[in-house]
């Protein structure tokens, strides 16, 4: 379940960054709202896949997530 933990942390950082931006603006745009829910949907889908399949591809998925996380530079203001 470490894979789901890593995935959860990545998604939390992305969503926190989006929410922080919305709070700084004192409003949430339709685009920001859609991005937040898109991230949530992607998390749910990926989590379900990780729970149902235990393959070497899972390690590759985690590596891609970690790389994307390091390249995105999304920072949490929480």
mmCIF file of the N, C-alpha and C atoms, coordinates in Angstrom:
data_MODEL
# 
_entry.id   MODEL 
# 
loop_
_atom_site.group_PDB 
_atom_site.id 
_atom_site.type_symbol 
_atom_site.label_atom_id 
_atom_site.label_alt_id 
_atom_site.label_comp_id 
_atom_site.label_asym_id 
_atom_site.label_entity_id 
_atom_site.label_seq_id 
_atom_site.pdbx_PDB_ins_code 
_atom_site.Cartn_x 
_atom_site.Cartn_y 
_atom_site.Cartn_z 
_atom_site.occupancy 
_atom_site.B_iso_or_equiv 
_atom_site.pdbx_formal_charge 
_atom_site.auth_seq_id 
_atom_site.auth_comp_id 
_atom_site.auth_asym_id 
_atom_site.auth_atom_id 
_atom_site.pdbx_PDB_model_num 
ATOM 1   N N  . UNK A 1 1  ? 0.811   -1.205 0.000   1.00 0.00 ? 1  UNK A N  1 
ATOM 2   C CA . UNK A 1 1  ? 0.000   0.000  0.000   1.00 0.00 ? 1  UNK A CA 1 
ATOM 3   C C  . UNK A 1 1  ? 0.851   1.263  0.000   1.00 0.00 ? 1  UNK A C  1 
ATOM 4   N N  . UNK A 1 2  ? 2.173   1.091  -0.002  1.00 0.00 ? 2  UNK A N  1 
ATOM 5   C CA . UNK A 1 2  ? 3.058   2.244  -0.071  1.00 0.00 ? 2  UNK A CA 1 
ATOM 6   C C  . UNK A 1 2  ? 2.827   3.008  -1.377  1.00 0.00 ? 2  UNK A C  1 
ATOM 7   N N  . UNK A 1 3  ? 2.485   2.285  -2.418  1.00 0.00 ? 3  UNK A N  1 
ATOM 8   C CA . UNK A 1 3  ? 2.243   2.916  -3.713  1.00 0.00 ? 3  UNK A CA 1 
ATOM 9   C C  . UNK A 1 3  ? 1.067   3.880  -3.636  1.00 0.00 ? 3  UNK A C  1 
ATOM 10  N N  . UNK A 1 4  ? 0.027   3.479  -2.944  1.00 0.00 ? 4  UNK A N  1 
ATOM 11  C CA . UNK A 1 4  ? -1.146  4.344  -2.797  1.00 0.00 ? 4  UNK A CA 1 
ATOM 12  C C  . UNK A 1 4  ? -0.788  5.546  -1.940  1.00 0.00 ? 4  UNK A C  1 
ATOM 13  N N  . UNK A 1 5  ? 0.061   5.348  -0.955  1.00 0.00 ? 5  UNK A N  1 
ATOM 14  C CA . UNK A 1 5  ? 0.505   6.455  -0.104  1.00 0.00 ? 5  UNK A CA 1 
ATOM 15  C C  . UNK A 1 5  ? 1.265   7.502  -0.912  1.00 0.00 ? 5  UNK A C  1 
ATOM 16  N N  . UNK A 1 6  ? 2.180   7.048  -1.758  1.00 0.00 ? 6  UNK A N  1 
ATOM 17  C CA . UNK A 1 6  ? 2.943   7.967  -2.611  1.00 0.00 ? 6  UNK A CA 1 
ATOM 18  C C  . UNK A 1 6  ? 2.000   8.714  -3.552  1.00 0.00 ? 6  UNK A C  1 
ATOM 19  N N  . UNK A 1 7  ? 1.075   7.989  -4.140  1.00 0.00 ? 7  UNK A N  1 
ATOM 20  C CA . UNK A 1 7  ? 0.095   8.595  -5.031  1.00 0.00 ? 7  UNK A CA 1 
ATOM 21  C C  . UNK A 1 7  ? -0.739  9.635  -4.281  1.00 0.00 ? 7  UNK A C  1 
ATOM 22  N N  . UNK A 1 8  ? -1.172  9.299  -3.084  1.00 0.00 ? 8  UNK A N  1 
ATOM 23  C CA . UNK A 1 8  ? -1.993  10.207 -2.279  1.00 0.00 ? 8  UNK A CA 1 
ATOM 24  C C  . UNK A 1 8  ? -1.243  11.487 -1.952  1.00 0.00 ? 8  UNK A C  1 
ATOM 25  N N  . UNK A 1 9  ? 0.010   11.366 -1.590  1.00 0.00 ? 9  UNK A N  1 
ATOM 26  C CA . UNK A 1 9  ? 0.811   12.552 -1.265  1.00 0.00 ? 9  UNK A CA 1 
ATOM 27  C C  . UNK A 1 9  ? 0.966   13.459 -2.471  1.00 0.00 ? 9  UNK A C  1 
ATOM 28  N N  . UNK A 1 10 ? 1.197   12.868 -3.631  1.00 0.00 ? 10 UNK A N  1 
ATOM 29  C CA . UNK A 1 10 ? 1.352   13.648 -4.862  1.00 0.00 ? 10 UNK A CA 1 
ATOM 30  C C  . UNK A 1 10 ? 0.073   14.411 -5.189  1.00 0.00 ? 10 UNK A C  1 
ATOM 31  N N  . UNK A 1 11 ? -1.051  13.723 -5.122  1.00 0.00 ? 11 UNK A N  1 
ATOM 32  C CA . UNK A 1 11 ? -2.336  14.347 -5.443  1.00 0.00 ? 11 UNK A CA 1 
ATOM 33  C C  . UNK A 1 11 ? -2.675  15.420 -4.409  1.00 0.00 ? 11 UNK A C  1 
ATOM 34  N N  . UNK A 1 12 ? -2.400  15.154 -3.150  1.00 0.00 ? 12 UNK A N  1 
ATOM 35  C CA . UNK A 1 12 ? -2.658  16.136 -2.098  1.00 0.00 ? 12 UNK A CA 1 
ATOM 36  C C  . UNK A 1 12 ? -1.878  17.427 -2.350  1.00 0.00 ? 12 UNK A C  1 
ATOM 37  N N  . UNK A 1 13 ? -0.621  17.302 -2.740  1.00 0.00 ? 13 UNK A N  1 
ATOM 38  C CA . UNK A 1 13 ? 0.183   18.482 -3.033  1.00 0.00 ? 13 UNK A CA 1 
ATOM 39  C C  . UNK A 1 13 ? -0.392  19.281 -4.199  1.00 0.00 ? 13 UNK A C  1 
ATOM 40  N N  . UNK A 1 14 ? -0.799  18.581 -5.243  1.00 0.00 ? 14 UNK A N  1 
ATOM 41  C CA . UNK A 1 14 ? -1.371  19.266 -6.408  1.00 0.00 ? 14 UNK A CA 1 
ATOM 42  C C  . UNK A 1 14 ? -2.669  19.979 -6.033  1.00 0.00 ? 14 UNK A C  1 
ATOM 43  N N  . UNK A 1 15 ? -3.550  19.280 -5.349  1.00 0.00 ? 15 UNK A N  1 
ATOM 44  C CA . UNK A 1 15 ? -4.838  19.866 -4.983  1.00 0.00 ? 15 UNK A CA 1 
ATOM 45  C C  . UNK A 1 15 ? -4.639  21.012 -3.993  1.00 0.00 ? 15 UNK A C  1 
ATOM 46  N N  . UNK A 1 16 ? -3.728  20.857 -3.049  1.00 0.00 ? 16 UNK A N  1 
ATOM 47  C CA . UNK A 1 16 ? -3.449  21.930 -2.092  1.00 0.00 ? 16 UNK A CA 1 
ATOM 48  C C  . UNK A 1 16 ? -2.954  23.187 -2.797  1.00 0.00 ? 16 UNK A C  1 
ATOM 49  N N  . UNK A 1 17 ? -2.100  22.998 -3.787  1.00 0.00 ? 17 UNK A N  1 
ATOM 50  C CA . UNK A 1 17 ? -1.607  24.141 -4.557  1.00 0.00 ? 17 UNK A CA 1 
ATOM 51  C C  . UNK A 1 17 ? -2.732  24.852 -5.294  1.00 0.00 ? 17 UNK A C  1 
ATOM 52  N N  . UNK A 1 18 ? -3.617  24.080 -5.896  1.00 0.00 ? 18 UNK A N  1 
ATOM 53  C CA . UNK A 1 18 ? -4.750  24.672 -6.615  1.00 0.00 ? 18 UNK A CA 1 
ATOM 54  C C  . UNK A 1 18 ? -5.697  25.409 -5.667  1.00 0.00 ? 18 UNK A C  1 
ATOM 55  N N  . UNK A 1 19 ? -5.955  24.809 -4.521  1.00 0.00 ? 19 UNK A N  1 
ATOM 56  C CA . UNK A 1 19 ? -6.846  25.439 -3.538  1.00 0.00 ? 19 UNK A CA 1 
ATOM 57  C C  . UNK A 1 19 ? -6.197  26.703 -2.975  1.00 0.00 ? 19 UNK A C  1 
ATOM 58  N N  . UNK A 1 20 ? -4.907  26.647 -2.706  1.00 0.00 ? 20 UNK A N  1 
ATOM 59  C CA . UNK A 1 20 ? -4.209  27.826 -2.195  1.00 0.00 ? 20 UNK A CA 1 
ATOM 60  C C  . UNK A 1 20 ? -4.285  28.987 -3.181  1.00 0.00 ? 20 UNK A C  1 
ATOM 61  N N  . UNK A 1 21 ? -4.123  28.677 -4.456  1.00 0.00 ? 21 UNK A N  1 
ATOM 62  C CA . UNK A 1 21 ? -4.228  29.714 -5.479  1.00 0.00 ? 21 UNK A CA 1 
ATOM 63  C C  . UNK A 1 21 ? -5.629  30.317 -5.487  1.00 0.00 ? 21 UNK A C  1 
ATOM 64  N N  . UNK A 1 22 ? -6.625  29.473 -5.385  1.00 0.00 ? 22 UNK A N  1 
ATOM 65  C CA . UNK A 1 22 ? -8.006  29.956 -5.359  1.00 0.00 ? 22 UNK A CA 1 
ATOM 66  C C  . UNK A 1 22 ? -8.256  30.832 -4.132  1.00 0.00 ? 22 UNK A C  1 
ATOM 67  N N  . UNK A 1 23 ? -7.713  30.439 -2.980  1.00 0.00 ? 23 UNK A N  1 
ATOM 68  C CA . UNK A 1 23 ? -7.897  31.230 -1.764  1.00 0.00 ? 23 UNK A CA 1 
ATOM 69  C C  . UNK A 1 23 ? -7.178  32.577 -1.856  1.00 0.00 ? 23 UNK A C  1 
ATOM 70  N N  . UNK A 1 24 ? -6.023  32.600 -2.502  1.00 0.00 ? 24 UNK A N  1 
ATOM 71  C CA . UNK A 1 24 ? -5.298  33.859 -2.673  1.00 0.00 ? 24 UNK A CA 1 
ATOM 72  C C  . UNK A 1 24 ? -6.064  34.819 -3.570  1.00 0.00 ? 24 UNK A C  1 
ATOM 73  N N  . UNK A 1 25 ? -6.791  34.273 -4.532  1.00 0.00 ? 25 UNK A N  1 
ATOM 74  C CA . UNK A 1 25 ? -7.586  35.093 -5.456  1.00 0.00 ? 25 UNK A CA 1 
ATOM 75  C C  . UNK A 1 25 ? -8.934  35.487 -4.843  1.00 0.00 ? 25 UNK A C  1 
ATOM 76  N N  . UNK A 1 26 ? -9.295  34.856 -3.744  1.00 0.00 ? 26 UNK A N  1 
ATOM 77  C CA . UNK A 1 26 ? -10.616 35.023 -3.125  1.00 0.00 ? 26 UNK A CA 1 
ATOM 78  C C  . UNK A 1 26 ? -11.747 34.559 -4.023  1.00 0.00 ? 26 UNK A C  1 
ATOM 79  N N  . UNK A 1 27 ? -11.425 33.720 -4.984  1.00 0.00 ? 27 UNK A N  1 
ATOM 80  C CA . UNK A 1 27 ? -12.448 33.117 -5.830  1.00 0.00 ? 27 UNK A CA 1 
ATOM 81  C C  . UNK A 1 27 ? -11.856 31.879 -6.494  1.00 0.00 ? 27 UNK A C  1 
ATOM 82  N N  . UNK A 1 28 ? -12.728 31.017 -6.933  1.00 0.00 ? 28 UNK A N  1 
ATOM 83  C CA . UNK A 1 28 ? -12.276 29.837 -7.659  1.00 0.00 ? 28 UNK A CA 1 
ATOM 84  C C  . UNK A 1 28 ? -12.911 29.875 -9.047  1.00 0.00 ? 28 UNK A C  1 
ATOM 85  N N  . UNK A 1 29 ? -12.058 29.830 -10.026 1.00 0.00 ? 29 UNK A N  1 
ATOM 86  C CA . UNK A 1 29 ? -12.547 29.874 -11.401 1.00 0.00 ? 29 UNK A CA 1 
ATOM 87  C C  . UNK A 1 29 ? -13.082 28.506 -11.802 1.00 0.00 ? 29 UNK A C  1 
ATOM 88  N N  . UNK A 1 30 ? -13.824 28.497 -12.887 1.00 0.00 ? 30 UNK A N  1 
ATOM 89  C CA . UNK A 1 30 ? -14.331 27.217 -13.400 1.00 0.00 ? 30 UNK A CA 1 
ATOM 90  C C  . UNK A 1 30 ? -13.177 26.286 -13.746 1.00 0.00 ? 30 UNK A C  1 
ATOM 91  N N  . UNK A 1 31 ? -12.109 26.854 -14.275 1.00 0.00 ? 31 UNK A N  1 
ATOM 92  C CA . UNK A 1 31 ? -10.948 26.053 -14.651 1.00 0.00 ? 31 UNK A CA 1 
ATOM 93  C C  . UNK A 1 31 ? -10.287 25.436 -13.416 1.00 0.00 ? 31 UNK A C  1 
ATOM 94  N N  . UNK A 1 32 ? -10.110 26.242 -12.360 1.00 0.00 ? 32 UNK A N  1 
ATOM 95  C CA . UNK A 1 32 ? -9.513  25.716 -11.132 1.00 0.00 ? 32 UNK A CA 1 
ATOM 96  C C  . UNK A 1 32 ? -10.384 24.614 -10.530 1.00 0.00 ? 32 UNK A C  1 
ATOM 97  N N  . UNK A 1 33 ? -11.680 24.836 -10.516 1.00 0.00 ? 33 UNK A N  1 
ATOM 98  C CA . UNK A 1 33 ? -12.616 23.848 -9.993  1.00 0.00 ? 33 UNK A CA 1 
ATOM 99  C C  . UNK A 1 33 ? -12.507 22.540 -10.770 1.00 0.00 ? 33 UNK A C  1 
ATOM 100 N N  . UNK A 1 34 ? -12.466 22.656 -12.085 1.00 0.00 ? 34 UNK A N  1 
ATOM 101 C CA . UNK A 1 34 ? -12.348 21.467 -12.939 1.00 0.00 ? 34 UNK A CA 1 
ATOM 102 C C  . UNK A 1 34 ? -11.029 20.746 -12.713 1.00 0.00 ? 34 UNK A C  1 
ATOM 103 N N  . UNK A 1 35 ? -9.948  21.502 -12.560 1.00 0.00 ? 35 UNK A N  1 
ATOM 104 C CA . UNK A 1 35 ? -8.641  20.885 -12.329 1.00 0.00 ? 35 UNK A CA 1 
ATOM 105 C C  . UNK A 1 35 ? -8.607  20.115 -11.018 1.00 0.00 ? 35 UNK A C  1 
ATOM 106 N N  . UNK A 1 36 ? -9.211  20.684 -9.983  1.00 0.00 ? 36 UNK A N  1 
ATOM 107 C CA . UNK A 1 36 ? -9.235  20.014 -8.682  1.00 0.00 ? 36 UNK A CA 1 
ATOM 108 C C  . UNK A 1 36 ? -9.979  18.689 -8.785  1.00 0.00 ? 36 UNK A C  1 
ATOM 109 N N  . UNK A 1 37 ? -11.137 18.708 -9.404  1.00 0.00 ? 37 UNK A N  1 
ATOM 110 C CA . UNK A 1 37 ? -11.907 17.471 -9.512  1.00 0.00 ? 37 UNK A CA 1 
ATOM 111 C C  . UNK A 1 37 ? -11.303 16.491 -10.506 1.00 0.00 ? 37 UNK A C  1 
ATOM 112 N N  . UNK A 1 38 ? -10.616 17.003 -11.496 1.00 0.00 ? 38 UNK A N  1 
ATOM 113 C CA . UNK A 1 38 ? -9.911  16.126 -12.429 1.00 0.00 ? 38 UNK A CA 1 
ATOM 114 C C  . UNK A 1 38 ? -8.799  15.369 -11.703 1.00 0.00 ? 38 UNK A C  1 
ATOM 115 N N  . UNK A 1 39 ? -8.063  16.072 -10.858 1.00 0.00 ? 39 UNK A N  1 
ATOM 116 C CA . UNK A 1 39 ? -7.014  15.424 -10.066 1.00 0.00 ? 39 UNK A CA 1 
ATOM 117 C C  . UNK A 1 39 ? -7.613  14.362 -9.149  1.00 0.00 ? 39 UNK A C  1 
ATOM 118 N N  . UNK A 1 40 ? -8.729  14.687 -8.538  1.00 0.00 ? 40 UNK A N  1 
ATOM 119 C CA . UNK A 1 40 ? -9.392  13.744 -7.640  1.00 0.00 ? 40 UNK A CA 1 
ATOM 120 C C  . UNK A 1 40 ? -9.864  12.498 -8.395  1.00 0.00 ? 40 UNK A C  1 
ATOM 121 N N  . UNK A 1 41 ? -10.453 12.697 -9.559  1.00 0.00 ? 41 UNK A N  1 
ATOM 122 C CA . UNK A 1 41 ? -10.906 11.563 -10.371 1.00 0.00 ? 41 UNK A CA 1 
ATOM 123 C C  . UNK A 1 41 ? -9.732  10.693 -10.811 1.00 0.00 ? 41 UNK A C  1 
ATOM 124 N N  . UNK A 1 42 ? -8.651  11.342 -11.233 1.00 0.00 ? 42 UNK A N  1 
ATOM 125 C CA . UNK A 1 42 ? -7.463  10.603 -11.654 1.00 0.00 ? 42 UNK A CA 1 
ATOM 126 C C  . UNK A 1 42 ? -6.910  9.786  -10.492 1.00 0.00 ? 42 UNK A C  1 
ATOM 127 N N  . UNK A 1 43 ? -6.896  10.384 -9.299  1.00 0.00 ? 43 UNK A N  1 
ATOM 128 C CA . UNK A 1 43 ? -6.428  9.670  -8.114  1.00 0.00 ? 43 UNK A CA 1 
ATOM 129 C C  . UNK A 1 43 ? -7.276  8.431  -7.855  1.00 0.00 ? 43 UNK A C  1 
ATOM 130 N N  . UNK A 1 44 ? -8.573  8.587  -7.889  1.00 0.00 ? 44 UNK A N  1 
ATOM 131 C CA . UNK A 1 44 ? -9.464  7.454  -7.620  1.00 0.00 ? 44 UNK A CA 1 
ATOM 132 C C  . UNK A 1 44 ? -9.262  6.323  -8.624  1.00 0.00 ? 44 UNK A C  1 
ATOM 133 N N  . UNK A 1 45 ? -9.127  6.687  -9.892  1.00 0.00 ? 45 UNK A N  1 
ATOM 134 C CA . UNK A 1 45 ? -8.926  5.675  -10.931 1.00 0.00 ? 45 UNK A CA 1 
ATOM 135 C C  . UNK A 1 45 ? -7.599  4.951  -10.744 1.00 0.00 ? 45 UNK A C  1 
ATOM 136 N N  . UNK A 1 46 ? -6.549  5.719  -10.498 1.00 0.00 ? 46 UNK A N  1 
ATOM 137 C CA . UNK A 1 46 ? -5.230  5.125  -10.339 1.00 0.00 ? 46 UNK A CA 1 
ATOM 138 C C  . UNK A 1 46 ? -5.168  4.268  -9.081  1.00 0.00 ? 46 UNK A C  1 
ATOM 139 N N  . UNK A 1 47 ? -5.792  4.729  -8.007  1.00 0.00 ? 47 UNK A N  1 
ATOM 140 C CA . UNK A 1 47 ? -5.819  3.960  -6.760  1.00 0.00 ? 47 UNK A CA 1 
ATOM 141 C C  . UNK A 1 47 ? -6.528  2.622  -6.973  1.00 0.00 ? 47 UNK A C  1 
ATOM 142 N N  . UNK A 1 48 ? -7.625  2.656  -7.696  1.00 0.00 ? 48 UNK A N  1 
ATOM 143 C CA . UNK A 1 48 ? -8.353  1.417  -7.968  1.00 0.00 ? 48 UNK A CA 1 
ATOM 144 C C  . UNK A 1 48 ? -7.490  0.446  -8.781  1.00 0.00 ? 48 UNK A C  1 
ATOM 145 N N  . UNK A 1 49 ? -6.761  0.969  -9.757  1.00 0.00 ? 49 UNK A N  1 
ATOM 146 C CA . UNK A 1 49 ? -5.881  0.121  -10.559 1.00 0.00 ? 49 UNK A CA 1 
ATOM 147 C C  . UNK A 1 49 ? -4.768  -0.479 -9.703  1.00 0.00 ? 49 UNK A C  1 
ATOM 148 N N  . UNK A 1 50 ? -4.199  0.337  -8.820  1.00 0.00 ? 50 UNK A N  1 
ATOM 149 C CA . UNK A 1 50 ? -3.125  -0.159 -7.962  1.00 0.00 ? 50 UNK A CA 1 
ATOM 150 C C  . UNK A 1 50 ? -3.629  -1.242 -7.015  1.00 0.00 ? 50 UNK A C  1 
ATOM 151 N N  . UNK A 1 51 ? -4.845  -1.118 -6.567  1.00 0.00 ? 51 UNK A N  1 
ATOM 152 C CA . UNK A 1 51 ? -5.392  -2.116 -5.645  1.00 0.00 ? 51 UNK A CA 1 
ATOM 153 C C  . UNK A 1 51 ? -5.723  -3.429 -6.340  1.00 0.00 ? 51 UNK A C  1 
ATOM 154 N N  . UNK A 1 52 ? -6.066  -3.369 -7.603  1.00 0.00 ? 52 UNK A N  1 
ATOM 155 C CA . UNK A 1 52 ? -6.484  -4.587 -8.297  1.00 0.00 ? 52 UNK A CA 1 
ATOM 156 C C  . UNK A 1 52 ? -5.347  -5.300 -9.013  1.00 0.00 ? 52 UNK A C  1 
ATOM 157 N N  . UNK A 1 53 ? -4.286  -4.596 -9.320  1.00 0.00 ? 53 UNK A N  1 
ATOM 158 C CA . UNK A 1 53 ? -3.176  -5.222 -10.047 1.00 0.00 ? 53 UNK A CA 1 
ATOM 159 C C  . UNK A 1 53 ? -1.875  -5.022 -9.302  1.00 0.00 ? 53 UNK A C  1 
ATOM 160 N N  . UNK A 1 54 ? -1.105  -6.066 -9.211  1.00 0.00 ? 54 UNK A N  1 
ATOM 161 C CA . UNK A 1 54 ? 0.228   -6.022 -8.617  1.00 0.00 ? 54 UNK A CA 1 
ATOM 162 C C  . UNK A 1 54 ? 1.213   -6.499 -9.672  1.00 0.00 ? 54 UNK A C  1 
ATOM 163 N N  . UNK A 1 55 ? 1.701   -5.566 -10.474 1.00 0.00 ? 55 UNK A N  1 
ATOM 164 C CA . UNK A 1 55 ? 2.612   -5.911 -11.553 1.00 0.00 ? 55 UNK A CA 1 
ATOM 165 C C  . UNK A 1 55 ? 3.829   -5.004 -11.528 1.00 0.00 ? 55 UNK A C  1 
ATOM 166 N N  . UNK A 1 56 ? 4.868   -5.349 -12.263 1.00 0.00 ? 56 UNK A N  1 
ATOM 167 C CA . UNK A 1 56 ? 6.034   -4.463 -12.368 1.00 0.00 ? 56 UNK A CA 1 
ATOM 168 C C  . UNK A 1 56 ? 5.673   -3.092 -12.950 1.00 0.00 ? 56 UNK A C  1 
ATOM 169 N N  . UNK A 1 57 ? 4.564   -3.032 -13.683 1.00 0.00 ? 57 UNK A N  1 
ATOM 170 C CA . UNK A 1 57 ? 4.139   -1.750 -14.245 1.00 0.00 ? 57 UNK A CA 1 
ATOM 171 C C  . UNK A 1 57 ? 3.814   -0.755 -13.133 1.00 0.00 ? 57 UNK A C  1 
ATOM 172 N N  . UNK A 1 58 ? 3.387   -1.236 -11.984 1.00 0.00 ? 58 UNK A N  1 
ATOM 173 C CA . UNK A 1 58 ? 3.067   -0.357 -10.861 1.00 0.00 ? 58 UNK A CA 1 
ATOM 174 C C  . UNK A 1 58 ? 4.296   0.439  -10.434 1.00 0.00 ? 58 UNK A C  1 
ATOM 175 N N  . UNK A 1 59 ? 5.447   -0.219 -10.399 1.00 0.00 ? 59 UNK A N  1 
ATOM 176 C CA . UNK A 1 59 ? 6.677   0.472  -10.037 1.00 0.00 ? 59 UNK A CA 1 
ATOM 177 C C  . UNK A 1 59 ? 6.992   1.558  -11.053 1.00 0.00 ? 59 UNK A C  1 
ATOM 178 N N  . UNK A 1 60 ? 6.752   1.258  -12.316 1.00 0.00 ? 60 UNK A N  1 
ATOM 179 C CA . UNK A 1 60 ? 6.970   2.239  -13.367 1.00 0.00 ? 60 UNK A CA 1 
ATOM 180 C C  . UNK A 1 60 ? 6.034   3.432  -13.189 1.00 0.00 ? 60 UNK A C  1 
ATOM 181 N N  . UNK A 1 61 ? 4.785   3.157  -12.834 1.00 0.00 ? 61 UNK A N  1 
ATOM 182 C CA . UNK A 1 61 ? 3.810   4.227  -12.604 1.00 0.00 ? 61 UNK A CA 1 
ATOM 183 C C  . UNK A 1 61 ? 4.270   5.122  -11.463 1.00 0.00 ? 61 UNK A C  1 
ATOM 184 N N  . UNK A 1 62 ? 4.755   4.533  -10.391 1.00 0.00 ? 62 UNK A N  1 
ATOM 185 C CA . UNK A 1 62 ? 5.235   5.319  -9.252  1.00 0.00 ? 62 UNK A CA 1 
ATOM 186 C C  . UNK A 1 62 ? 6.447   6.157  -9.633  1.00 0.00 ? 62 UNK A C  1 
ATOM 187 N N  . UNK A 1 63 ? 7.327   5.602  -10.435 1.00 0.00 ? 63 UNK A N  1 
ATOM 188 C CA . UNK A 1 63 ? 8.492   6.357  -10.879 1.00 0.00 ? 63 UNK A CA 1 
ATOM 189 C C  . UNK A 1 63 ? 8.063   7.544  -11.724 1.00 0.00 ? 63 UNK A C  1 
ATOM 190 N N  . UNK A 1 64 ? 7.072   7.347  -12.593 1.00 0.00 ? 64 UNK A N  1 
ATOM 191 C CA . UNK A 1 64 ? 6.570   8.439  -13.408 1.00 0.00 ? 64 UNK A CA 1 
ATOM 192 C C  . UNK A 1 64 ? 5.932   9.520  -12.543 1.00 0.00 ? 64 UNK A C  1 
ATOM 193 N N  . UNK A 1 65 ? 5.183   9.115  -11.519 1.00 0.00 ? 65 UNK A N  1 
ATOM 194 C CA . UNK A 1 65 ? 4.544   10.070 -10.617 1.00 0.00 ? 65 UNK A CA 1 
ATOM 195 C C  . UNK A 1 65 ? 5.605   10.872 -9.864  1.00 0.00 ? 65 UNK A C  1 
ATOM 196 N N  . UNK A 1 66 ? 6.619   10.185 -9.361  1.00 0.00 ? 66 UNK A N  1 
ATOM 197 C CA . UNK A 1 66 ? 7.677   10.863 -8.619  1.00 0.00 ? 66 UNK A CA 1 
ATOM 198 C C  . UNK A 1 66 ? 8.426   11.835 -9.525  1.00 0.00 ? 66 UNK A C  1 
ATOM 199 N N  . UNK A 1 67 ? 8.695   11.440 -10.752 1.00 0.00 ? 67 UNK A N  1 
ATOM 200 C CA . UNK A 1 67 ? 9.380   12.305 -11.697 1.00 0.00 ? 67 UNK A CA 1 
ATOM 201 C C  . UNK A 1 67 ? 8.515   13.510 -12.035 1.00 0.00 ? 67 UNK A C  1 
ATOM 202 N N  . UNK A 1 68 ? 7.248   13.273 -12.304 1.00 0.00 ? 68 UNK A N  1 
ATOM 203 C CA . UNK A 1 68 ? 6.330   14.362 -12.616 1.00 0.00 ? 68 UNK A CA 1 
ATOM 204 C C  . UNK A 1 68 ? 6.236   15.331 -11.446 1.00 0.00 ? 68 UNK A C  1 
ATOM 205 N N  . UNK A 1 69 ? 6.216   14.783 -10.241 1.00 0.00 ? 69 UNK A N  1 
ATOM 206 C CA . UNK A 1 69 ? 6.143   15.596 -9.024  1.00 0.00 ? 69 UNK A CA 1 
ATOM 207 C C  . UNK A 1 69 ? 7.380   16.481 -8.917  1.00 0.00 ? 69 UNK A C  1 
ATOM 208 N N  . UNK A 1 70 ? 8.538   15.915 -9.153  1.00 0.00 ? 70 UNK A N  1 
ATOM 209 C CA . UNK A 1 70 ? 9.771   16.689 -9.017  1.00 0.00 ? 70 UNK A CA 1 
ATOM 210 C C  . UNK A 1 70 ? 9.896   17.746 -10.120 1.00 0.00 ? 70 UNK A C  1 
ATOM 211 N N  . UNK A 1 71 ? 9.356   17.468 -11.290 1.00 0.00 ? 71 UNK A N  1 
ATOM 212 C CA . UNK A 1 71 ? 9.434   18.423 -12.397 1.00 0.00 ? 71 UNK A CA 1 
ATOM 213 C C  . UNK A 1 71 ? 8.367   19.512 -12.317 1.00 0.00 ? 71 UNK A C  1 
ATOM 214 N N  . UNK A 1 72 ? 7.226   19.195 -11.689 1.00 0.00 ? 72 UNK A N  1 
ATOM 215 C CA . UNK A 1 72 ? 6.121   20.161 -11.660 1.00 0.00 ? 72 UNK A CA 1 
ATOM 216 C C  . UNK A 1 72 ? 6.396   21.328 -10.732 1.00 0.00 ? 72 UNK A C  1 
ATOM 217 N N  . UNK A 1 73 ? 7.100   21.073 -9.648  1.00 0.00 ? 73 UNK A N  1 
ATOM 218 C CA . UNK A 1 73 ? 7.400   22.140 -8.705  1.00 0.00 ? 73 UNK A CA 1 
ATOM 219 C C  . UNK A 1 73 ? 6.186   22.706 -8.002  1.00 0.00 ? 73 UNK A C  1 
ATOM 220 N N  . UNK A 1 74 ? 5.098   21.940 -7.913  1.00 0.00 ? 74 UNK A N  1 
ATOM 221 C CA . UNK A 1 74 ? 3.899   22.397 -7.216  1.00 0.00 ? 74 UNK A CA 1 
ATOM 222 C C  . UNK A 1 74 ? 4.218   22.473 -5.739  1.00 0.00 ? 74 UNK A C  1 
ATOM 223 N N  . UNK A 1 75 ? 3.939   23.639 -5.153  1.00 0.00 ? 75 UNK A N  1 
ATOM 224 C CA . UNK A 1 75 ? 4.217   23.826 -3.735  1.00 0.00 ? 75 UNK A CA 1 
ATOM 225 C C  . UNK A 1 75 ? 2.932   24.006 -2.979  1.00 0.00 ? 75 UNK A C  1 
ATOM 226 N N  . UNK A 1 76 ? 2.885   23.451 -1.813  1.00 0.00 ? 76 UNK A N  1 
ATOM 227 C CA . UNK A 1 76 ? 1.722   23.566 -0.954  1.00 0.00 ? 76 UNK A CA 1 
ATOM 228 C C  . UNK A 1 76 ? 1.918   24.747 -0.015  1.00 0.00 ? 76 UNK A C  1 
ATOM 229 N N  . UNK A 1 77 ? 0.861   25.517 0.184   1.00 0.00 ? 77 UNK A N  1 
ATOM 230 C CA . UNK A 1 77 ? 0.904   26.645 1.114   1.00 0.00 ? 77 UNK A CA 1 
ATOM 231 C C  . UNK A 1 77 ? 0.287   26.261 2.443   1.00 0.00 ? 77 UNK A C  1 
ATOM 232 N N  . UNK A 1 78 ? 0.045   24.972 2.641   1.00 0.00 ? 78 UNK A N  1 
ATOM 233 C CA . UNK A 1 78 ? -0.587  24.490 3.867   1.00 0.00 ? 78 UNK A CA 1 
ATOM 234 C C  . UNK A 1 78 ? 0.461   24.241 4.913   1.00 0.00 ? 78 UNK A C  1 
# 
